[in-house]
Amino acid sequence: MRISIARGVRVGWQPTARELRAWATAALGRAAGERELSVLLAGRARSRALNARFRGSDYATNVLSFPVPEEAAALSGLLGELVICPAVLQREARAQHKRLRAHWAHMVVHGVLHLIGYEHEQDAAARRMERREIRVLRRLGFANPYRMISERTHG
């Protein structure tokens, strides 16, 4: 898997290209092959504008996924683009008492799963996606991110 990274914002800590590639490859499994993923690190304003335009939600968000249409993906090998807002990830990691690296890994895996068709709009689909995220993250050495949230909010 190849990854191209565009930095549209200054970032304090960020994962290496190697880590991003490893996390994305783990999410894709056998489908990774010679695929290419584009990652844009965006500021809050850009994240908010894209979220408003494409999802109708007027706030900066952690990760947005823009898949390439199947026909174009088959010809180019391009999987799609993730737009990640490091400032939102940092805020969420602090609020959820998570390690920043673990939260980045989760959001990359989450975003990549969206690129290959996983969704969480319906309960059954959300459970399926969460199970896949948990398995992938466990293989990468990270704890279940949903258990951490649940324990912090309910315990």
C-alpha positions in Angstrom: 0.0 0.0 0.0 1.2 3.5 -0.9 0.2 6.6 1.1 0.5 10.2 0.2 0.2 12.8 2.9 -0.6 16.5 2.5 -0.2 18.7 5.5 -2.6 21.6 5.3 -2.0 22.5 9.0 0.9 22.5 11.5 0.7 19.5 13.7 2.3 18.9 17.1 2.6 15.1 17.3 1.6 13.0 14.3 2.2 9.4 13.3 4.8 8.6 10.8 3.9 7.7 7.2 5.0 4.1 8.1 2.5 4.0 11.0 -0.3 5.4 8.8 0.4 2.8 6.2 0.5 0.0 8.7 -2.8 1.0 10.2 -4.5 1.4 6.8 -3.1 -1.9 5.6 -4.4 -3.7 8.7 -7.8 -2.2 8.1 -7.9 -3.4 4.5 -6.4 -6.8 5.1 -5.8 -8.8 1.9 -7.4 -6.0 -0.1 -4.5 -3.6 0.6 -2.2 -4.9 -2.2 -1.0 -2.1 -4.5 -3.7 0.3 -3.4 -3.0 4.0 -2.8 -4.4 6.2 0.0 -4.3 9.9 0.1 -4.3 11.6 3.6 -4.9 15.3 4.2 -4.2 16.7 7.6 -6.6 19.6 7.8 -7.2 22.5 10.3 -10.5 23.0 12.1 -11.9 25.5 9.5 -11.2 23.2 6.5 -12.6 20.1 8.4 -15.7 22.1 9.3 -16.2 23.4 5.7 -15.8 19.9 4.2 -18.1 18.3 6.9 -20.8 20.9 6.2 -20.5 20.6 2.5 -20.5 16.8 2.2 -22.3 15.6 5.4 -24.5 18.6 6.3 -22.9 18.9 9.7 -21.5 22.3 10.6 -18.6 21.4 12.9 -15.0 20.2 12.6 -14.8 16.5 12.8 -12.1 13.9 13.4 -12.0 12.1 10.1 -13.8 12.3 6.8 -13.6 9.6 4.1 -13.9 10.2 0.4 -13.9 6.9 -1.5 -13.0 6.8 -5.2 -15.8 5.4 -7.4 -15.2 1.7 -8.1 -14.5 2.1 -11.8 -11.9 4.7 -11.2 -10.4 2.7 -8.3 -10.1 -0.4 -10.5 -8.1 1.6 -13.1 -6.0 3.8 -10.8 -5.5 1.7 -7.6 -6.5 4.8 -5.6 -8.7 3.8 -2.7 -9.7 7.3 -1.7 -8.8 10.2 0.6 -9.0 10.6 4.4 -9.2 14.1 5.8 -8.0 14.1 9.3 -8.2 17.0 11.7 -5.4 16.6 14.2 -6.8 19.3 16.5 -10.1 17.4 16.9 -8.2 14.1 17.5 -6.2 15.8 20.2 -9.3 17.2 21.9 -11.1 13.9 21.7 -8.1 11.9 23.1 -7.9 14.2 26.1 -11.6 14.1 26.7 -11.8 10.3 26.4 -8.5 9.8 28.4 -6.9 7.9 25.5 -3.4 7.9 24.3 -3.2 10.2 21.2 -1.4 7.5 19.2 -4.2 5.0 19.9 -6.8 7.5 18.9 -5.0 8.3 15.6 -4.8 4.5 14.9 -8.5 4.1 15.6 -9.5 7.1 13.4 -7.3 5.9 10.5 -8.8 2.4 10.7 -12.3 3.8 11.0 -11.8 6.1 8.0 -10.4 3.3 5.8 -13.3 1.0 6.7 -15.6 3.7 5.4 -13.6 3.8 2.2 -14.4 0.1 1.6 -18.1 0.4 2.4 -18.5 0.0 6.1 -21.1 2.4 7.7 -22.6 3.0 11.1 -25.9 4.6 10.3 -27.9 1.5 11.2 -27.4 -0.4 14.5 -26.5 -3.7 12.8 -24.0 -2.0 10.5 -22.5 0.0 13.4 -22.0 -3.2 15.4 -20.4 -4.9 12.4 -18.0 -1.9 11.8 -17.1 -1.7 15.5 -16.3 -5.4 15.7 -14.0 -5.1 12.7 -12.3 -2.0 14.2 -11.8 -3.8 17.5 -10.2 -6.8 15.8 -7.9 -4.7 13.6 -6.8 -2.5 16.5 -6.2 -5.5 18.7 -4.0 -7.1 16.1 -2.1 -3.7 16.0 -1.7 -3.8 19.8 -4.3 -1.3 20.8 -7.1 -1.7 23.3 -10.8 -1.7 22.4 -11.6 2.0 21.9 -15.3 1.5 22.6 -14.7 -0.2 25.9 -12.5 2.7 27.0 -15.2 5.2 26.2 -17.9 3.1 27.9 -15.9 2.6 31.1 -15.1 6.3 31.3 -18.7 7.4 30.8 -20.5 4.7 32.7 -18.1 3.8 35.5 
